[in-house]
Amino acid sequence: MLSQSYVNMPVSPFKFLDSYTRDDREIFFGRDREIEEMYQKVFESKMLLVYGISGTGKTSLINCGLANKFEDSDWLPVTVRRGRNILESLVGELHKVSVTTLSPPSPAVAGTPPRGRHSDSPPSLGIDTPTHIVKSLQSIYLDHFKPIYLIYDQFEELFIFGDREEREQFIRVVKAIVESDVQCKFIFSIREEYLASATEFELTITDFLANRMRVEKITRQHAVEVIEGPCKVHGIEVEEGFSEALLNKLNPESNEVELTYLQVFLDKIYRLATKNNIPRSGINNDPHSGSNNSPEGTNNSGVYAPSSNSFTILLLEKIGDVSDLLGSFLEEQISALDDPDTGLAILKSFVSIKGTKKQITEEEVLESSRTYGKDIEKERLKELIRNFVNLRILRDKDESGRYELRHDSLAAKIYEKITLVEKEILEVRQLIENAYNSYLQRKILLSQEDLKFVAHYEDRLFLTKELHEFVSKSKADYLAKRKAFQRVIGISTFGFILIVVAIGYYYFQKSRGARTKEWIIAASLQLESSPELSLQTAFRAYEADSTGSLAKKAILDAFYALDDRFPEAKKRLFNFSPCSVNIASARFSNDGNFIYGWLENNEVKVWDDMGHEVYTTTPDTIPVLHVLLSGDNQYIGVLLKNDKVKIHSLKEGYLFDLNTTTNRINDRYLFDFSCRDNYLLVVVNGNAVNLYDRAGFLFQELDNHLGRVNALDISPDERFIATASSDNTVNIWYYNRNLNQFSVYDSITWHQDAVRSCLFNHSSDFILTASDDSITAIWYLNGAGFRLDGQKGTTIRPQLPWEYEHAFNQYILGKKCNAVFSTDQKSITITVYHVKDSAPPEYRYYVVHAQNSIFSNIGESYYMYPYLYANVFQPVMDYQSLVPSANDSNIAAVVKGGETTNLVAPDALLVRKFEGIQPDFSPDGRYLLCIQNNTLHKYIIDVEEIRRLVYKEKIFGELEINYQDWITY
Amino acid sequence: MPQINETLIRTIFDEMVKHKTALQKYLIVDEDEEEEEIDYRILGDQIIKNFPWPVGVELRRLFSGSMRELDRMRLDQIFKTIERTMQFLCFVMLSQLWNDKILKELKIPDSISKDFESRFTVLSLGNFSWLIRAIGKFYEDSKLEWFMPEMGEKLDKKFYAALDFWVPERNEIGHYQINLTQEEIEKRCVEYEEKLTYILQSIAFFAKYKLVSVREIKVRKPKNMEAHFHHVIDLLNSSDSDFAAKEIDETKFSESNAVLLMKTIKTLEEYLNLSPLIIDTNSEVLDTKEKFGIKKDIFMYTKFRNDQLFYLGTEVTEKCDLRTLSNYDQLVTEFKDLLSAIAPASATVEA
């Protein structure tokens, strides 16, 4: 229900909370001095700043006082309120007053149609806005031929609601207009509290504040004019003393009068006067007084019937306390509503965070009301707003559909009713709105701090769809950035940890290495005084780092130092009786259980692993070239210089002779033993290879070469026989079970010169060939057969860790007469030979050691890519023999002319020197066999074997470690 | 159908172009633009700017949006325009007469001196018309050289007759002696516009000349060099009172606090000082309470009474008491000099 006080009342001559306009000239009193001053100042400069506290009548002075100083032909006012954007509002207002269609903005907003005065929507601002606006102003001037006065009312809104960019854009436009010759002046009306804010414009326009005028509160003297002037015009009778009494009531102590309150008060008085019949003071109002001397104007009963157009002192008394006119006015109107809380929530929507009024639309009121806890229906809102308009609390909507409070004083009163929490929510809302405007122009989202601030109030913020999406987008963007940051941090942390671990590992290794080195140093220092301690220390070093060769060396040194001290222990390991003559050659059997060789007198001997002789032949005048023990250790073949092969049985003795063909280059592979039942031997014989049974009868002749066969090899699985020939080929023979004989499978015809050797690897998958064409190559048998299908580009991953490329062959130059895999197939020993005239061949040995190689198929050949020993690849000394060990990549090397064998570790460290030459490693790699004249030495070289012998077998007995010796030493 | 004022504007502008060829550029249309026409609004603005301020400002008011209806307001404004125009022309001619009297020792004929004082102490449209005709005839008969030579051509009988038309009209209608119907008002608006067009067309040569206000003259005398005079002048050819300032350095000086009609602003060789008939209060410093009533404007003399000069503003439409001007006494003295120069036989100057 609406308050009946202000509905259906006659039109008051007093403006209440409205400002005076040009049409109110007749009732605008008491401001002559200010009007004159303003009129004077407006000609002094193109800009005039009018400031004062709220309610001093700045707008009225301009729109009524100043306006009426000008003839109509000299005054074209364009009043601009900030609205959503001050420049947009300006452009909109200019379009309203233009007669000629204004030219559109710059091509940056191409597509914007030209706007005339009747356009509904405001035009977009172009990038050259100042120029465009100046042109628009010029056009408007030419339309009207009147000086244009741009009146910026409530100018403080630019500082309350606008951002820096808006202000900067605005002042640029002002500067452009001022500097142009367009007939336009500015009048800025601003609340005094925001005057300091305007100083930022002085950076652009230095005299922005130069021409200014302060509007002060009206004095009592002038207030009397304000009261009595309009009364006189409207025929309202004013009782003598009324004005003074009114002013005393309103503001008893001060000479200054609040115009706002005065207007409201006068309006109230007027409404009261027109509503009630109020007698004059001093007149007997008693209907029963019986007095016959009725004053004029009274009825016969003595009751005065006053005119409704009269202001009396009694009327004043009736009003009561007026100390908070506006507040009580508001209270009265709000409490009269059906739902006062809803009404108040609506009114709160019209108040800014700073307590000033603001222009908003109905939709914005709906949103804002929710913030105050009221969800209002649209129709209900319309009704309430209409009521407030009728009650003159709200001004009716403008062309853009915005309502606002009638006066800032009302805003101040409503602001008092906003709670602290609500103010905080307002602040948050304002923050979001400002940020959204900034986002629209510069695409800047809410920062992390802003989001945190907003988050506290989010459940109480009822935002428009656009604002809500903006906040959500900001959150999403922040989360994405945070995730990306966390990812980066995570990766960095992981990387850091990895680095730390790597450093830690490195330092651990290094420290371990350092500790190992310390122990090794200690071991070597202890060696002389206490080999037992040295051995113990060396083992500690070895346990710390078993990969290093230094520890191994230290162990070997300590062991052999002890070995020297305990000669009896030697015999327990190898009790070899020296031969009568020097030993020409000796080597381990395939299983390592025997040692066989021959002496310089061509005696062939076989010893067991303890060095005891188990077989011997008689001395012969014909030099022995090569001796081979069969794999089952039953037979021994002796190659003689006269191209004979003598076969002995270790049990039965000499069996028979066979013919062969020596080549003087590499005679080691002219015959081989088989384990098959049907044949025993394969022997080279000229261009053919003969198979013989145990009786010595020819079993089969493999005759397919065109040149002399230089070498043969039976594959460990006995399925193949390979024969290398001077016809540059290698034939592969396979055992045909059906035929019970060997047949030619295929040939390797790739070599360009005589092939000197062809050896199978231990798994019978590959053949290693060496040729006079200086190439060493590996050939893949592909299991069932040798693959010569010529398929190119097929990649095969072998079990062997080898690749060997042509380029490698260039580093080891010369004719190659032999290439043999080590037992673990991690090494290949290549023998290069050189023959000069009829002199015996000179041999050079290379050990090629592979690490992590991949065997690849390129065409029909398979190549190795080795990782080489530096001293092998470029030998610093000449070796007369190089023998790789079976399992740990050591090399036994004998320097040419030397009497000792160097045990060389994979890192090229000389681990130990052993007496004797012609080294041969045992198949298990634990022992090294050396020939010293007529003696064989079997050296332990394996660390674990040493450990076992020393600490388990206790070959040296209980070793007592004398720490005192060490300390003393 | 032409818009209101359009014919007036185009006619006057065409005449102005003859005297100031630089204005021709506003008549050039871009041939590439098919629909482009001459914007007559711009022509109107140029007319305002090229007439001296007291005339130009009235023309601006006449062209303004408030005066585009054929109504009483427009009628009154036409009257006001013609009155200011005649007043200005009169003052220019009188200033020249006074100048020539002093410099050339002219003998003012009795036809002028006899009635001068009575006609000049209270001005009216009729007095302006009389003075213009009298001075014009005198110069024609004496074959004297005008400061503005065009006056010799344009000020002829037809022109004077055109001026004479206004006096009775003004007396009858301008002072609201009779009530006009709307139809009559409209008719007169059209007629008066034509008449006004002729007058303005006749004095379109004013576009050649500059009306300036000398705000300040400073003597600058460097050592061992000749002194020169630094003039700060406002150009009073403008469509609003925000006059453009210009500075001129000359070896000679003009006259302080004076409104001058100049043939060229490049040099101070030839000018006509219109003081005390036209004055500029913009340079007045309002440093006392008594001066607060002074408005900053270009004022034109209206009457002389009780040894006091009265002026009317051009932009400021309300009455303004200028007696507190710092050079007021000087202005009174000058005015008396003028009176005694033109009508030396006069001993008193009371209206």
Interface residues (C-beta under 8 A of the other chain):
Chain A: E36 E37 Y39 Q40 F43 E44 K46 K69 F70 E71 D72 S73 D74 L76 V99 T100 Y141 L142 D143 H144 F145 K146 P147 D181 Q183
Chain B: D39 R41 I42 G44 D45 I48 R60 R61 F63 S64 G65 S66 M67 M73 Q77 S239 D240 S241 D242 A244 L286 F292 G293 K295 K296 D297 E315 T317 E318
